[in-house]
Amino acid sequence: MLKAGTRVKCAVCDTEVMVVRSPAEEVVLSCGGVEMVAMDAPKRVGEHVAAEAGEMALVGKRYVDAGDTLELLCTKAGKGALGLGGEALTVKQAKPLPSSD
């Protein structure tokens, strides 16, 4: 079960993320189609399996799912797109500031 503050990493690349907000139900995070693991878990030899493996997770960016129930902060960049249950996560866009008129 993921909760705010939990840190996980990709099992095959350098990507590391921290959970900012998570849904109440159990979810499966992935990076390039490979399930992410706890920070103390050993790395595996292998490659990303998803078509989005050419994309990179960017350090300092926040990633959200389509329903805005999950938010991750990328703490270490790596190869592979972040995903939730097979769906790709997108970079969270900044909210527009109100007009000062």
C-alpha positions as a Markdown table, in Angstrom:
| # | Residue | x | y | z |
|---|---|---|---|---|
| 1 | Met | 0.0 | 0.0 | 0.0 |
| 2 | Leu | 1.5 | 3.3 | -1.0 |
| 3 | Lys | 1.2 | 6.3 | 1.2 |
| 4 | Ala | 2.5 | 9.9 | 1.1 |
| 5 | Gly | 6.2 | 10.0 | 1.7 |
| 6 | Thr | 6.9 | 6.5 | 0.4 |
| 7 | Arg | 9.9 | 6.2 | -1.9 |
| 8 | Val | 10.3 | 3.6 | -4.6 |
| 9 | Lys | 12.7 | 2.9 | -7.4 |
| 10 | Cys | 12.8 | 1.2 | -10.8 |
| 11 | Ala | 14.1 | -2.3 | -10.7 |
| 12 | Val | 16.2 | -2.0 | -13.8 |
| 13 | Cys | 17.2 | 1.7 | -14.2 |
| 14 | Asp | 18.1 | 4.7 | -12.0 |
| 15 | Thr | 14.6 | 6.2 | -11.7 |
| 16 | Glu | 13.5 | 7.0 | -8.1 |
| 17 | Val | 10.2 | 8.7 | -7.1 |
| 18 | Met | 8.5 | 9.8 | -3.9 |
| 19 | Val | 4.7 | 9.5 | -3.4 |
| 20 | Val | 3.0 | 12.8 | -2.8 |
| 21 | Arg | -0.6 | 11.7 | -3.0 |
| 22 | Ser | -2.0 | 8.2 | -3.5 |
| 23 | Pro | -5.4 | 6.5 | -4.0 |
| 24 | Ala | -6.9 | 4.5 | -1.2 |
| 25 | Glu | -6.8 | 1.2 | -3.1 |
| 26 | Glu | -3.7 | -0.9 | -3.9 |
| 27 | Val | -1.9 | 0.3 | -7.1 |
| 28 | Val | 1.0 | -1.0 | -9.2 |
| 29 | Leu | 3.6 | 1.6 | -10.2 |
| 30 | Ser | 5.9 | 0.9 | -13.2 |
| 31 | Cys | 8.8 | 2.5 | -15.0 |
| 32 | Gly | 9.1 | 1.5 | -18.7 |
| 33 | Gly | 6.7 | -1.4 | -18.1 |
| 34 | Val | 8.8 | -2.8 | -15.1 |
| 35 | Glu | 7.2 | -2.8 | -11.7 |
| 36 | Met | 8.9 | -0.4 | -9.2 |
| 37 | Val | 10.3 | -1.8 | -6.0 |
| 38 | Ala | 11.1 | -0.6 | -2.5 |
| 39 | Met | 14.3 | 1.5 | -2.0 |
| 40 | Asp | 16.1 | -1.4 | -0.2 |
| 41 | Ala | 15.3 | -4.0 | -2.9 |
| 42 | Pro | 18.2 | -5.1 | -5.1 |
| 43 | Lys | 18.4 | -4.0 | -8.8 |
| 44 | Arg | 17.7 | -6.7 | -11.4 |
| 45 | Val | 19.5 | -7.2 | -14.6 |
| 46 | Gly | 17.2 | -6.4 | -17.5 |
| 47 | Glu | 15.6 | -3.8 | -19.7 |
| 48 | His | 12.4 | -1.9 | -19.9 |
| 49 | Val | 9.6 | -3.8 | -21.7 |
| 50 | Ala | 7.1 | -1.1 | -22.6 |
| 51 | Ala | 7.1 | 0.9 | -25.9 |
| 52 | Glu | 7.5 | 4.1 | -23.8 |
| 53 | Ala | 10.9 | 2.8 | -22.6 |
| 54 | Gly | 12.6 | 5.5 | -24.8 |
| 55 | Glu | 11.0 | 8.2 | -22.7 |
| 56 | Met | 12.7 | 9.5 | -19.5 |
| 57 | Ala | 11.5 | 10.4 | -16.1 |
| 58 | Leu | 12.7 | 13.9 | -15.3 |
| 59 | Val | 14.1 | 14.9 | -11.9 |
| 60 | Gly | 12.0 | 17.5 | -10.0 |
| 61 | Lys | 8.9 | 16.9 | -12.1 |
| 62 | Arg | 5.6 | 15.8 | -10.6 |
| 63 | Tyr | 3.7 | 13.1 | -12.4 |
| 64 | Val | -0.1 | 12.5 | -12.1 |
| 65 | Asp | -2.6 | 9.9 | -13.4 |
| 66 | Ala | -5.6 | 10.9 | -15.5 |
| 67 | Gly | -8.0 | 10.9 | -12.6 |
| 68 | Asp | -5.6 | 13.0 | -10.5 |
| 69 | Thr | -5.7 | 10.4 | -7.7 |
| 70 | Leu | -1.9 | 9.7 | -7.7 |
| 71 | Glu | 1.0 | 12.2 | -7.6 |
| 72 | Leu | 4.7 | 11.3 | -7.7 |
| 73 | Leu | 7.7 | 13.5 | -7.4 |
| 74 | Cys | 10.7 | 12.3 | -9.4 |
| 75 | Thr | 13.8 | 12.4 | -7.1 |
| 76 | Lys | 16.3 | 10.8 | -9.5 |
| 77 | Ala | 16.0 | 10.8 | -13.3 |
| 78 | Gly | 16.2 | 7.6 | -15.3 |
| 79 | Lys | 15.2 | 5.9 | -18.5 |
| 80 | Gly | 11.6 | 4.8 | -18.9 |
| 81 | Ala | 8.2 | 6.4 | -18.6 |
| 82 | Leu | 6.3 | 6.2 | -15.3 |
| 83 | Gly | 3.0 | 4.4 | -15.3 |
| 84 | Leu | 0.1 | 3.3 | -13.0 |
| 85 | Gly | -1.6 | 0.0 | -13.8 |
| 86 | Gly | -0.6 | 0.1 | -17.4 |
| 87 | Glu | -1.5 | 3.7 | -18.0 |
| 88 | Ala | 1.2 | 6.3 | -18.6 |
| 89 | Leu | 1.5 | 9.1 | -16.1 |
| 90 | Thr | 1.8 | 12.7 | -17.3 |
| 91 | Val | 3.8 | 15.7 | -16.1 |
| 92 | Lys | 1.7 | 17.8 | -13.8 |
| 93 | Gln | 1.1 | 21.3 | -15.3 |
| 94 | Ala | 1.4 | 24.5 | -13.3 |
| 95 | Lys | -1.9 | 26.2 | -12.4 |
| 96 | Pro | -2.4 | 29.5 | -14.2 |
| 97 | Leu | -2.1 | 32.5 | -12.0 |
| 98 | Pro | -5.2 | 34.8 | -11.8 |
| 99 | Ser | -5.2 | 38.0 | -13.7 |
| 100 | Ser | -3.9 | 41.0 | -11.8 |
| 101 | Asp | -6.3 | 43.4 | -13.6 |
